[in-house]
Amino acid sequence: MEVQGETVLSIKGLEKSYGGNHVLKGIDLEVQKGQIIGYIGPNGAGKSTTVKILLGLESAGTGEIEIFGEKVSDSDIDYKRKIGYVPEIAEIYDNLTASEYMTFVGELYGMSAQEASDKAYKLMNIFGMKNVFHSKISSYSKGMKQKVLIISSLLHDPELLFFDEPINGLDANSVMIFKEILAKLAAEGKTIFYSSHIMDVVEKISSRIILLHNGRIVADGTFNELKGQNMEGTLEQIFNELTGFNEHGQIAERFVEIVKGGV
């Protein structure tokens, strides 16, 4: 995909192995300010590994990474103050109240306790959760905990966001609100990496879709561009075509046969 504008993130020749398992096999990627990147691929394709390397949670094997124009290998942790992250599986201190947890997160990013608390309360109110702001997170439903994680990732007004399955547990209304939030953040110049297996959501919200398969980028473009490259149908169909997965019908049929008592 041909892109223009301010480069927020640049990856050149990124490779990563775990023992004999070659997970990333040469990722080259430039991401521009204000893009919503749908970063997709089968399990084990290397999506989470890429993100963890970018966040500094794992070391790169080989390759060069620049974020906000600075080489990650040469810089200190200051660039991380401009990043927000919602992991697929998050550890959250649920013995704290939302007020305590989000004030703690805000202070980690350099906010004052009062600023973090006031902002968190207002954002919790937007999500209809002000009445539980001082309740322990352990009493929350899965969807409520997910809202806390989303708010925490945005509390410090980051420039670059990584969301991994961020709508897990959210109700339909909250999903609609979240998708609108993403669109407005991108319009404000925020850059968003959005990773999900829910293809119809990725298809609708992404300004650019990157498909990773076997540690390599096998597709990069807008949804319409991907459809125009001899591919048709939904993003799910394009995904299946590029990853070579076309056995879902047979697998489902066999599964139901066994459920019904077949051999």
C-alpha positions as CSV (number, residue, x, y, z in Angstrom):
1,M,0.0,0.0,0.0
2,E,1.3,3.4,-0.9
3,V,1.1,5.8,2.0
4,Q,2.0,9.4,2.7
5,G,2.2,11.6,5.7
6,E,4.1,11.7,9.0
7,T,5.6,8.3,9.8
8,V,4.9,7.3,13.4
9,L,6.3,3.8,13.3
10,S,8.9,2.2,11.0
11,I,9.9,-1.5,11.0
12,K,12.7,-2.9,8.8
13,G,13.7,-6.5,8.5
14,L,12.2,-7.5,11.9
15,E,12.8,-11.2,12.7
16,K,12.3,-13.1,15.9
17,S,12.8,-16.8,16.9
18,Y,12.0,-18.8,20.0
19,G,14.4,-21.6,20.0
20,G,13.9,-23.3,16.6
21,N,10.6,-21.6,16.0
22,H,11.0,-18.7,13.5
23,V,8.0,-16.6,14.4
24,L,8.7,-13.4,12.5
25,K,10.5,-13.8,9.1
26,G,11.3,-10.3,8.0
27,I,8.6,-7.7,8.7
28,D,8.9,-4.4,6.8
29,L,6.3,-1.8,7.7
30,E,5.7,2.0,7.8
31,V,2.7,3.4,9.7
32,Q,1.5,6.9,9.2
33,K,-0.1,9.3,11.7
34,G,-3.9,9.0,11.9
35,Q,-4.2,5.5,10.5
36,I,-6.3,2.7,12.0
37,I,-4.4,-0.4,11.2
38,G,-6.3,-3.7,11.3
39,Y,-3.5,-6.1,12.2
40,I,-4.8,-9.6,11.6
41,G,-3.7,-13.1,11.1
42,P,-4.2,-16.7,12.3
43,N,-3.1,-17.7,15.8
44,G,0.6,-18.1,15.8
45,A,1.1,-15.7,12.9
46,G,3.3,-13.3,14.9
47,K,0.8,-10.5,15.7
48,S,1.3,-10.5,19.5
49,T,5.0,-11.0,19.2
50,T,5.3,-7.9,16.9
51,V,3.3,-5.8,19.3
52,K,5.3,-6.9,22.4
53,I,8.5,-6.1,20.6
54,L,7.2,-2.6,19.7
55,L,6.2,-2.1,23.3
56,G,9.6,-3.1,24.6
57,L,8.1,-6.1,26.4
58,E,10.3,-8.5,24.3
59,S,13.6,-7.9,22.6
60,A,13.8,-8.0,18.8
61,G,15.9,-10.8,17.2
62,T,17.1,-8.7,14.3
63,G,15.8,-5.7,12.5
64,E,15.4,-2.0,13.1
65,I,12.5,-0.2,14.7
66,E,11.8,3.5,15.0
67,I,8.9,5.0,16.9
68,F,8.2,8.7,16.7
69,G,11.4,9.0,14.7
70,E,13.7,7.5,17.3
71,K,15.4,4.1,17.2
72,V,13.9,2.0,19.9
73,S,17.3,0.3,20.5
74,D,19.0,3.6,21.2
75,S,16.2,5.4,23.2
76,D,15.1,5.3,26.8
77,I,11.6,4.6,27.9
78,D,10.3,8.1,27.3
79,Y,8.6,7.1,24.0
80,K,6.4,4.7,26.0
81,R,4.7,7.6,27.6
82,K,3.1,8.3,24.2
83,I,1.7,4.7,23.9
84,G,-1.5,3.1,25.1
85,Y,-2.1,-0.6,25.2
86,V,-5.0,-3.0,25.9
87,P,-3.7,-6.6,25.8
88,E,-5.8,-9.5,24.9
89,I,-5.3,-11.1,28.3
90,A,-4.7,-8.4,30.9
91,E,-3.7,-8.7,34.5
92,I,-5.6,-6.1,36.5
93,Y,-5.3,-5.3,40.2
94,D,-8.9,-6.2,41.0
95,N,-8.3,-5.8,44.8
96,L,-8.2,-2.1,44.0
97,T,-11.1,0.2,43.3
98,A,-11.3,1.7,39.8
99,S,-10.4,5.0,41.3
100,E,-7.2,3.6,42.9
101,Y,-6.2,1.6,39.9
102,M,-6.6,4.3,37.3
103,T,-5.0,6.9,39.5
104,F,-2.0,4.5,39.8
105,V,-1.9,4.0,36.0
106,G,-2.1,7.8,35.4
107,E,0.8,8.5,37.8
108,L,2.9,5.8,36.0
109,Y,2.5,8.0,32.9
110,G,3.4,11.2,34.6
111,M,0.0,12.5,35.5
112,S,-0.7,14.0,38.9
113,A,-3.0,11.9,41.2
114,Q,-5.7,14.5,41.1
115,E,-5.6,14.9,37.3
116,A,-5.7,11.1,36.8
117,S,-8.6,10.7,39.2
118,D,-10.7,13.5,37.8
119,K,-10.2,12.4,34.2
120,A,-10.9,8.7,35.1
121,Y,-14.1,9.7,36.9
122,K,-15.4,11.7,33.9
123,L,-14.6,8.8,31.5
124,M,-16.2,6.3,33.8
125,N,-19.3,8.5,33.8
126,I,-19.4,8.5,30.0
127,F,-19.5,4.6,30.1
128,G,-22.3,4.8,32.8
129,M,-20.0,3.5,35.6
130,K,-19.6,6.5,37.9
131,N,-21.6,4.7,40.6
132,V,-18.9,2.0,40.9
133,F,-15.9,4.3,40.6
134,H,-15.0,3.6,44.3
135,S,-16.0,-0.1,44.2
136,K,-13.4,-2.9,44.0
137,I,-12.8,-4.1,40.5
138,S,-13.2,-7.7,41.7
139,S,-17.0,-6.9,41.8
140,Y,-17.1,-5.9,38.2
141,S,-18.4,-7.9,35.3
142,K,-16.0,-8.8,32.4
143,G,-17.4,-6.0,30.3
144,M,-16.9,-3.5,33.1
145,K,-13.3,-4.6,33.6
146,Q,-12.7,-4.2,29.9
147,K,-14.0,-0.6,30.0
148,V,-11.5,0.1,32.8
149,L,-8.7,-1.3,30.7
150,I,-9.8,0.9,27.7
151,I,-10.0,4.0,29.8
152,S,-6.6,3.3,31.4
153,S,-5.0,3.0,28.0
154,L,-6.3,6.4,27.0
155,L,-6.0,8.3,30.3
156,H,-2.7,10.0,29.4
157,D,-3.8,11.0,25.9
158,P,-1.3,8.8,24.0
159,E,-0.3,9.2,20.3
160,L,0.0,5.5,19.4
161,L,-2.5,2.9,20.6
162,F,-2.3,-0.9,20.5
163,F,-5.7,-2.7,21.0
164,D,-5.7,-6.5,21.1
165,E,-9.3,-7.9,21.1
166,P,-10.5,-4.7,22.9
167,I,-14.2,-5.3,22.6
168,N,-14.2,-8.7,24.4
169,G,-17.1,-8.7,26.9
170,L,-18.5,-5.3,25.8
171,D,-22.3,-5.1,25.1
172,A,-23.5,-4.0,21.7
173,N,-24.1,-0.4,22.7
174,S,-20.6,-0.1,24.2
175,V,-19.1,-1.6,21.0
176,M,-20.8,1.1,18.9
177,I,-19.5,3.8,21.2
178,F,-16.0,2.3,21.1
179,K,-15.9,2.2,17.3
180,E,-16.9,5.9,17.2
181,I,-14.2,6.7,19.8
182,L,-11.6,5.0,17.5
183,A,-12.8,7.0,14.5
184,K,-12.6,10.3,16.4
185,L,-9.2,9.5,17.9
186,A,-7.9,8.8,14.3
187,A,-9.4,12.1,13.1
188,E,-7.4,13.8,15.9
189,G,-4.2,12.3,14.5
190,K,-3.9,9.3,16.9
191,T,-2.5,6.1,15.3
192,I,-4.2,2.8,16.2
193,F,-3.1,-0.8,15.9
194,Y,-6.3,-2.9,16.1
195,S,-5.9,-6.7,16.4
196,S,-9.0,-8.9,16.4
197,H,-10.4,-12.1,15.0
198,I,-13.8,-10.4,14.5
199,M,-13.4,-9.7,10.9
200,D,-16.5,-7.6,10.3
201,V,-15.4,-5.1,12.9
202,V,-11.9,-4.9,11.5
203,E,-13.3,-4.5,8.0
204,K,-15.5,-1.6,9.1
205,I,-13.1,0.4,11.3
206,S,-9.7,0.0,9.6
207,S,-8.3,2.6,7.2
208,R,-5.6,0.0,6.4
209,I,-5.5,-3.8,6.8
210,I,-2.3,-5.8,7.3
211,L,-2.5,-9.6,7.2
212,L,0.2,-11.6,8.8
213,H,0.7,-15.3,7.9
214,N,3.5,-17.6,8.9
215,G,5.6,-14.6,10.1
216,R,5.3,-12.5,6.9
217,I,3.0,-9.8,5.7
218,V,0.9,-11.3,2.9
219,A,-1.5,-8.4,2.4
220,D,-1.4,-4.7,3.0
221,G,-4.0,-2.1,1.9
222,T,-7.5,-0.8,2.4
223,F,-10.4,-3.2,2.3
224,N,-11.3,-2.0,-1.2
225,E,-7.7,-2.5,-2.4
226,L,-7.6,-6.0,-1.0
227,K,-10.9,-6.8,-2.8
228,G,-9.4,-5.4,-6.0
229,Q,-6.4,-7.7,-5.9
230,N,-8.3,-10.6,-7.5
231,M,-10.1,-11.1,-4.2
232,E,-13.8,-10.8,-3.6
233,G,-16.3,-10.9,-0.7
234,T,-15.9,-10.1,2.9
235,L,-12.7,-9.6,4.8
236,E,-13.3,-13.0,6.4
237,Q,-13.4,-14.6,2.9
238,I,-10.2,-12.7,1.9
239,F,-8.6,-13.9,5.1
240,N,-9.4,-17.5,4.4
241,E,-8.2,-17.2,0.8
242,L,-4.8,-15.8,1.8
243,T,-4.2,-18.1,4.7
244,G,-5.4,-21.2,2.7
245,F,-8.1,-22.1,5.2
246,N,-11.2,-23.5,3.4
247,E,-12.2,-26.4,5.6
248,H,-14.5,-24.6,8.1
249,G,-17.6,-26.1,6.5
250,Q,-16.3,-29.7,6.7
251,I,-15.0,-29.2,10.3
252,A,-18.3,-27.7,11.5
253,E,-20.2,-30.6,9.9
254,R,-18.0,-33.2,11.5
255,F,-18.3,-31.5,14.9
256,V,-22.1,-31.5,14.7
257,E,-22.1,-35.1,13.6
258,I,-20.2,-36.1,16.8
259,V,-22.5,-33.9,19.0
260,K,-25.5,-35.8,17.6
261,G,-23.9,-39.1,18.5
262,G,-22.1,-40.0,15.2
263,V,-18.9,-41.9,15.0
